[in-house]
Amino acid sequence: AGLCAVLHHRDTDLRVRAERAMNLALHGSCQVPIAGFATLEGDGLHLRALVGDAASGELLSAESQGPAQDPEALGRHVAEQLRALGADRLLHPHH
């Protein structure tokens, strides 16, 4: 663990945690068209996300900002925004 600790990059960790939380909240996998990109801006994070439907070309987008110390909350919030726009309908059409 000590050897790997030098590889840990705090800024990258925060961004990836927000992106992963959004994907997890949407039950994403490598098989569904979800994209997320977080940027660190001072003490805050900004997360942009997309959900698409390859068949129809429909694309939903959402974004939000939150404190860097809670990246998972930001990810869940953006997932909720995408759900409100109809992401579940695109990601899970047979449910």
Secondary structure as UniProt FT lines:
FT   HELIX           2..5
FT   TURN            6..7
FT   HELIX           10..25
FT   TURN            26..27
FT   TURN            30..31
FT   STRAND          34..41
FT   TURN            42..43
FT   STRAND          44..52
FT   TURN            54..56
FT   STRAND          59..67
FT   TURN            68..69
FT   HELIX           71..85
FT   HELIX           87..91
FT   TURN            93..94
//
